């Protein structure tokens, strides 16, 4: 007699059905005990009387499921992931397989196959840190979170650069993505200009306390801030455009843009690799296509259909507003120093008339310089160029410090005074 494989649930049914067969138990009571209908109890009893214990087991036990995954298809998928998408997340690898390789199984099926093949190792989730939840704004354009993300976007194919990210708080849509060599005022001016020209003016910009957005010193005696009431160049421009700046006190406060930065550092890096993009101009040309696909997959519908973006006013000229403006005082010889250069004013009027006069130096995003005396543009020429020192962004400094290994103590040379005997004793 062959073996019968039964579950605990089926074994428990035998005793109930045996009592039914001997008429020691009513069908309604048996149905209540087993949690089935009376009709099901009658069917089970007929099968038990006709076939015995084997009639209780599930008829499909031991057969291959109709939804069983094709072993060959899974094997080909595992090989493809190993060869082309080895460092991709399971979700992103599954998306590529579905889109380009005709894979028609679910993500979890792929994940289990990768684990079985040893290609993917499940990672332990970090301890959950709970932060208070901030509701999304109701309208598009009501709040835009902005941030710069320095990263090795081109891996070893190009230099490290910064991605400027503008994301709408209400919808989670990427509004502007733009690569720049570093996180500078001019880079944000260019990105903000593209944003306003494309969508209009948002009500508020939510950023961190980077030096581009906020003056983080209590000293107000510097030449660049004495005439700005503590506002940075970017802050003055936003004030003139009537865009409210909001500063986050922690990375978690602007978690939406922080999380999208992590996603971009995974997904965008791999998309750039697949297309062999290794320069900033090539990457910026590809970004609109990436944004469209990203927004179609991850954005949400806002609570309100009202769009809070505002058009530019009649007097709001972006060429005049989105430009750096610095105040300088002319010397006795009508020269000024700015940006490691000395500019000599060339004028026909008597020199004493302009000595120690305040002038405004304007620098656009392309680095072009103009000097204004009141509203009059002055003619100048450059008489000296000083060597320019390298400027490292504060975020890059922080990342370098965080990645520093333990310092190796150095021993003084044998003739160092510290190693000499004390001659005064």
Secondary structure, 3 states (H helix, E strand, C coil): CCCCCCCHHHHHHHHHHHHHHCCCCCHHHHHHHHCCCHHHHHHHHHHHHHHHHHHCCCCCCCCCCCCCCCHHHHHHHHHHHHHHCCCCCHHHHHHHHHHHCCCCCCHHHHHHHHHHHCCCCCCCCCCCCCCCCCCCCCCECCCEEEEEEEECCCHHHCCCEEEEEEEECCCCCEEEEEEECCCCHHHHHHHHHHHHHHHCECCEEEECCCCCCCCCCCCCCCCCCCCCCCCCHHHHHHHHCCCEEEECCCHHHHHHHHHHHHHHHHHHHHHHHHCCCCCHHHHHHHHHHHHHHHHHHHCCCCCCCCECCECCCCCCCHHHHCCEEEEEECCCCCEEEECCEEEEEECCCCHHHCCCCEEEEEECCCCCEEEEECCEEEEEEEEEECCCCCCCCHHHHHHHHHHCCCCCCCCCCCCCHHHCCCCCC
